[in-house]
Amino acid sequence: MHASLYLVIRAVLSHYWCHRWQTLFLLVGLVAGVGLWSAVQIINQQARLSYAEADSLLGVQAGYWIRSRNDTGVEVADYIHLRRAGFRQLFPVVEGEVSTQRGEPVSIIATDLFALPSNLLDVDKIDPATVWLDFVQPPYRAWIPAQLADELNLEKNSRLPLRDGRLLPPALVQSHAQQGRQILMDIAAAFELLNMTSLSYLALGAIKPNELERLQSLLPQQLELIENHQHLDLQQLTESLHTHLSAMSLLSFAVGIFIVFNAVRFSLWYRRPTFINLRLMGVSTRLLMTSVLIETLFWSIIGTTAGVLVGMQIGKLLLPGLSASLHSLYDATVNTQLIWQLDTILKAWGITLLGLCWALAWPLYRQLKQHSLASRVSEDEKQSRQRLTRAAVVLVVCSVLLYPYLQDALSGFLLLGLLLFSAAWFLPSLLALALQTISCSIPDHPFIARWLVSDGWSQLPALRTAMMALMLAMTANLGVGTLVDSFRNAFVDWLEVRQSADIYLRSSRVDFGRLLDPQQSSAWLQHSHRRIGVTTRWQFRQTLIRGVDKQAPDSLNLPLAQWSADSPAKTLALWRADANSLLVNEQSHYLGGLQLGDKIDLETANGPKSYRVLGFFYDYGNPYFQFYLSREEVVRQWPQHYSRGVALWLNPQNENAVLLAEAAMRAAGASAGDWISQLQVRKLSLNIFERTFTITAAMNALTMIVAAIALLASLLAILQERLPQFAQWRALGVRSREQFFIIACPILIFVTVAWLLAIPLGALLSWLLIHKLNIVSFGWSMPMLWEMAPAWRLGGIILLVVCATLAMTGWQLRRRLPDALAQLGEMD
Amino acid sequence: MLSIRQLSKSFRQPEGDIQVFDQLDFNMNPGASVALLGESGSGKSTLLHLIAGLDRVDGGEIYVGDYQITVMSEAELAEMRRQHLSLVFQQFHLISTLKVIDNIRFQAALCQRYDADYEILLIERLGLTTQLKKYPYQLSRGQQQRVAIARSLLHKPALVLADEPTGNLDEQSSLEVMSLFSELVKDAGSSLLMATHSRDMAAFLDRAIHLHNGKLDAC
């Protein structure tokens, strides 16, 4: 048995040694598919690990926080009082931000290490050489995560220069990122550095319910106990993005498997005589199937190993972009050092094996089960097309049935998958229809046209899989491209209105009364908009109630997605006039279920109060709910509000307005780094935006490359298969140019049909992404920007790709035709 | 060696069933060589396929030695072919991705009856000594058919079924190959049933029978 199996496997696998192009394409398909899929899996896994690490961050792991109601911080005396009352689980936290010499903001977090509950700081992870005393006494130590130290070019014991000329304590670089991108230091060092005297908040470790009640009763009036939901929020918020990436990686995997399917199809065609031969020599079907399973296993192992290695490299390239996106969108920190996970490799192997079973084992099994050795290719092809069309109809029906039940990202992507694959399976029939139409539309057609169409029919079976892969890639490209363009467009509009101030100042130390005193600021200030806020939870999600100046330029032009009056302007006017009305973000509508005209009951310091919803404003990228009320109303109802800074519109008539503003801000207590200019905001925001979509663009481009490889693989396989036929044409006197024309024209027709189908499908895809997927996943939408220019551009790129692959095919034809011609006349 | 009793076989066609054999009987002794003559479409190849178990009969029985082909499962048929049969076709049916030497050894290795001395003898007699490291496509058709013959005889099968083995060769090569083939089959002690439409080729064998209208007649 073993000897026979070895012989059969050798005969079956020897094909790949002799047909290296096919082997190469099979490998490329596998590696591309598995590589892209595993890259995303590795990235997702890395992100989840980082979230788990983030859960152990100082403060985040605390079950509760104690904050001051008016955001003035917690007095040290109150902390000491509570510790003396027996609450050893309490530890102080100071948070702040400083600017480096180059203007980069750096977050500082500080605590009293000796007050930390033992489970909250993993002492084992700290370098044993760390001198604890150094940490708690001048000049102190700044504990910096390795990745951040790299970014800041900091080495051990070096001191980071700050914008105001001071230096950070000597750096202690730590390889693990327990504090994310924050620099950890002793509380005394932070007080000195941040010019603070009070604590940002107190964090509370594990505590029994009765103890919690006692603590609540002991809290001074100005402090409040807040339950911490941060770690839960992070996982929930990012889940949609990871699902999105997984879906894209699955699409890439599908396109890769299409290449494999294509390569296998040709390898099966070539090996048909070998299989017949083996059967004639007494090899049983079972033995053949065993050898095919071993072949499948062999390719799955090779594909997984190479694919995961490539995936690691792709992951390394894409992770920094994704890390930046997650940080900007959700404030989530993702470590960019990739690590191997056995789990990912096993999953990659499993999915590769499944893909290969579909692409390789199943068609081989079917071939081996055939009793008749006769080949009836044309009939099989037509039947196969009909089968695919019937399957496509079933998928369309499934998607129509699924549409009303779209509730989350997963069902949304399932719908997209059903639609995309139904379109792909329709494509062969559409291509056949195109050939039929051309054939009918040229009744007295010249011979060359008839030949061209007939050659198209003979190329169709070999090209259809590649066309499906190409069409899927083009659709994804157009759909995702439209999504990104729409997002960019909406984001820029949003920046114009929402970030229109010249300077943004945010600091708890600033005396705003002094800064905005009309008598002192009239020379440089045209308008100011002080923002205050109250953080609460509404419908189990973090919610910010903002007190805004309704007459400020950004409030006057707030872009509304839905409005209750006749127009957005009238709605805004109504909102300005009525203190009991509010505007809420789209997220509150889509995720919170609010409707126009609904009343929201909010708990205020003066008891519950109802507010009527007048409109929903666009709030791109915000994972939380946001309600807009007038500043006066917030001050009245929530005395414990805190400042969210001020937006300053400078006097355009005064050339020195910027300098005057800076001087005024310093005089009011702000330090450099507390403010940021509009230009910086725009640049930063657009950078963040572009980084957010880097991974999407990269996945898109890689999928297109994979599809182009599928096309090239098919063309080369056709060439190999039809070489004797081409040699016969030449023998009959067909010129090489005519021959190339006959081969190229049907391919161009097929590509055009695939492109034409991809355009409406791309539009449908982007519509679903923007108006369904985005809403169920993130809770916000935007106007869809559909233009034909990207479709034309894509058409041009595809034409170039097709021309390049045809040129390569032509070159191969030229190289190999003389041999084929020589074999034509050979008899013995 | 080979016994066929009351064999019936028809093919279903849109215009109606075509009866290829009706109650056909045939016997062949061990070591005998028989030429099966007949026009194109007379059913010569079908008969060989039925004997090899590559196709199923409608009725009747076929025995190869003690094996009743008509009642055997797919796996049993495969085992029987491997151990006791050899097939030689007009199209050679070599494994194009294996070298000549591997092709020659293939079936003998498969049924574990590989005889190195006999292999050398066969290779020398068939004039393949210098071709062993080549792939089949690097050989002429005559040489490819010699490889197919070597492969079919190396394991000394009980019965060799040959379907127009020289149909793809020119006249001179056909005569050379056929002469060698018939001699080697005799030396191996195998029986040979060969379908051909050429009386010249049939002359190399012990006797010839004619297949006409689904019946066998002695020539």
Boltz contact constraints between the chains, C-beta under 6 A:
constraints:
  - contact:
      token1: [A, 4]
      token2: [B, 110]
      max_distance: 6.0
  - contact:
      token1: [A, 7]
      token2: [B, 109]
      max_distance: 6.0
  - contact:
      token1: [A, 7]
      token2: [B, 110]
      max_distance: 6.0
  - contact:
      token1: [A, 11]
      token2: [B, 95]
      max_distance: 6.0
  - contact:
      token1: [A, 11]
      token2: [B, 98]
      max_distance: 6.0
  - contact:
      token1: [A, 14]
      token2: [B, 97]
      max_distance: 6.0
  - contact:
      token1: [A, 14]
      token2: [B, 98]
      max_distance: 6.0
  - contact:
      token1: [A, 15]
      token2: [B, 97]
      max_distance: 6.0
  - contact:
      token1: [A, 18]
      token2: [B, 97]
      max_distance: 6.0
  - contact:
      token1: [A, 274]
      token2: [B, 95]
      max_distance: 6.0
  - contact:
      token1: [A, 277]
      token2: [B, 93]
      max_distance: 6.0
  - contact:
      token1: [A, 277]
      token2: [B, 95]
      max_distance: 6.0
  - contact:
      token1: [A, 280]
      token2: [B, 87]
      max_distance: 6.0
  - contact:
      token1: [A, 281]
      token2: [B, 107]
      max_distance: 6.0
  - contact:
      token1: [A, 282]
      token2: [B, 78]
      max_distance: 6.0
  - contact:
      token1: [A, 282]
      token2: [B, 81]
      max_distance: 6.0
  - contact:
      token1: [A, 282]
      token2: [B, 82]
      max_distance: 6.0
  - contact:
      token1: [A, 284]
      token2: [B, 75]
      max_distance: 6.0
  - contact:
      token1: [A, 284]
      token2: [B, 78]
      max_distance: 6.0
  - contact:
      token1: [A, 285]
      token2: [B, 74]
      max_distance: 6.0
  - contact:
      token1: [A, 827]
      token2: [B, 170]
      max_distance: 6.0
  - contact:
      token1: [A, 828]
      token2: [B, 140]
      max_distance: 6.0
  - contact:
      token1: [A, 828]
      token2: [B, 141]
      max_distance: 6.0
  - contact:
      token1: [A, 828]
      token2: [B, 142]
      max_distance: 6.0
  - contact:
      token1: [A, 828]
      token2: [B, 170]
      max_distance: 6.0
  - contact:
      token1: [A, 828]
      token2: [B, 173]
      max_distance: 6.0
